[in-house]
Amino acid sequence: MPIDATKPYDDDNIFAKILRGEIPSTKVYEDQWAYAFEDINAQAEIHTLVVPKGRYVSWDDFSQHASDEEIGGFVRAVGTVARQKGLVEPGYRLLANVGPHGGQEVPHLHVHLFGGEPLGPMIARR
């Protein structure tokens, strides 16, 4: 069920629990700014999630409230994971859902990193 990205941060969301080590995950990368792990419901050959370690509900919340250092660290972490997975060539897709119209299901900012195969059009053509 899509969530409202304007609501306050929920410390009981699944990604907060993963960050605290309460729920296991397959770690791909970790630094002081971000944690990356494999999606358990992969939608492509490679489907990795990258989450900031800070308490941010959505991209909007993050871009408004995170420090420049947090933003830079998170963006660099996403790039590092893509390079580590060998996705720069032939390419990959990043996706961050925001709010109910964007299909956001977990109230913690996360970026989906898809690759390893041709992904087709981003959204269905009208």
C-alpha positions as CSV (number, residue, x, y, z in Angstrom):
1,M,0.0,0.0,0.0
2,P,1.5,3.4,-1.0
3,I,2.4,5.7,1.9
4,D,2.0,9.4,2.4
5,A,5.6,10.9,2.1
6,T,4.5,14.0,4.0
7,K,4.0,12.0,7.3
8,P,6.6,12.0,10.0
9,Y,9.3,9.4,10.0
10,D,8.2,6.0,11.4
11,D,11.0,4.3,13.3
12,D,9.3,1.0,13.0
13,N,9.5,0.9,9.2
14,I,11.2,-2.2,7.7
15,F,14.3,-0.3,6.5
16,A,14.8,1.3,9.9
17,K,14.7,-2.2,11.3
18,I,17.2,-3.5,8.7
19,L,19.6,-0.5,9.5
20,R,19.4,-1.5,13.2
21,G,20.1,-5.1,12.4
22,E,16.7,-6.3,13.7
23,I,15.8,-7.8,10.3
24,P,18.5,-9.6,8.2
25,S,19.5,-8.5,4.8
26,T,22.1,-9.3,2.2
27,K,24.6,-6.4,2.5
28,V,26.1,-5.1,-0.7
29,Y,27.7,-2.0,0.6
30,E,27.9,0.2,3.7
31,D,29.5,3.4,4.8
32,Q,28.7,6.2,7.2
33,W,26.0,7.6,4.9
34,A,24.3,4.6,3.3
35,Y,23.5,1.0,3.4
36,A,22.8,-1.1,0.3
37,F,21.3,-4.6,0.2
38,E,19.6,-6.9,-2.2
39,D,15.9,-6.6,-2.7
40,I,14.2,-9.9,-1.6
41,N,11.5,-9.4,-4.3
42,A,13.8,-8.6,-7.2
43,Q,12.2,-7.1,-10.2
44,A,15.3,-7.5,-12.5
45,E,18.4,-9.6,-12.6
46,I,20.1,-7.1,-10.4
47,H,17.8,-5.2,-7.9
48,T,19.6,-3.6,-5.1
49,L,18.2,-1.0,-2.6
50,V,20.3,1.8,-1.3
51,V,19.0,3.7,1.8
52,P,20.5,6.6,3.7
53,K,21.3,6.0,7.3
54,G,19.4,9.1,8.3
55,R,15.7,9.3,9.2
56,Y,14.3,10.5,5.9
57,V,10.8,9.6,4.6
58,S,11.3,10.4,1.0
59,W,13.5,12.1,-1.6
60,D,11.6,15.3,-0.9
61,D,12.3,15.1,2.8
62,F,15.9,14.2,2.2
63,S,16.5,17.1,-0.3
64,Q,14.9,19.6,2.2
65,H,16.5,18.4,5.5
66,A,19.7,16.5,4.9
67,S,23.0,18.2,5.2
68,D,25.1,18.7,2.1
69,E,27.5,16.1,3.5
70,E,24.7,13.5,3.9
71,I,23.4,14.2,0.4
72,G,26.8,14.0,-1.2
73,G,27.6,10.8,0.7
74,F,24.4,9.1,-0.3
75,V,24.7,10.0,-3.9
76,R,28.3,8.8,-4.0
77,A,27.2,5.5,-2.3
78,V,24.6,4.9,-5.0
79,G,27.3,5.4,-7.7
80,T,29.7,3.2,-5.9
81,V,27.2,0.3,-5.7
82,A,26.4,0.7,-9.4
83,R,30.2,0.5,-10.3
84,Q,30.8,-2.4,-7.9
85,K,28.0,-4.3,-9.6
86,G,29.5,-3.6,-13.1
87,L,26.4,-1.7,-14.2
88,V,27.9,1.5,-15.7
89,E,28.2,-0.3,-19.0
90,P,25.8,-1.3,-20.5
91,G,23.6,0.8,-18.2
92,Y,21.2,0.7,-15.3
93,R,18.1,2.3,-13.9
94,L,17.6,4.2,-10.6
95,L,14.2,4.6,-9.2
96,A,13.0,6.5,-6.1
97,N,9.2,6.4,-5.5
98,V,7.8,9.4,-3.6
99,G,4.3,9.3,-2.0
100,P,1.1,7.5,-3.0
101,H,1.1,8.6,-6.7
102,G,4.7,7.6,-7.0
103,G,4.0,4.2,-5.5
104,Q,6.2,4.6,-2.4
105,E,5.6,1.6,-0.1
106,V,8.2,2.1,2.7
107,P,8.4,5.4,4.6
108,H,12.2,5.6,4.4
109,L,14.0,7.1,1.4
110,H,15.4,4.3,-0.8
111,V,16.7,4.1,-4.3
112,H,16.1,1.0,-6.4
113,L,19.1,0.1,-8.5
114,F,18.0,-2.1,-11.4
115,G,20.3,-3.8,-14.1
116,G,21.9,-6.8,-15.5
117,E,19.4,-7.1,-18.4
118,P,17.6,-4.8,-20.8
119,L,14.9,-3.1,-18.8
120,G,12.6,-1.7,-21.5
121,P,10.5,1.5,-21.2
122,M,10.4,3.1,-17.8
123,I,6.6,3.4,-17.8
124,A,3.9,2.0,-20.0
125,R,3.2,4.1,-23.1
126,R,-0.2,5.7,-23.3
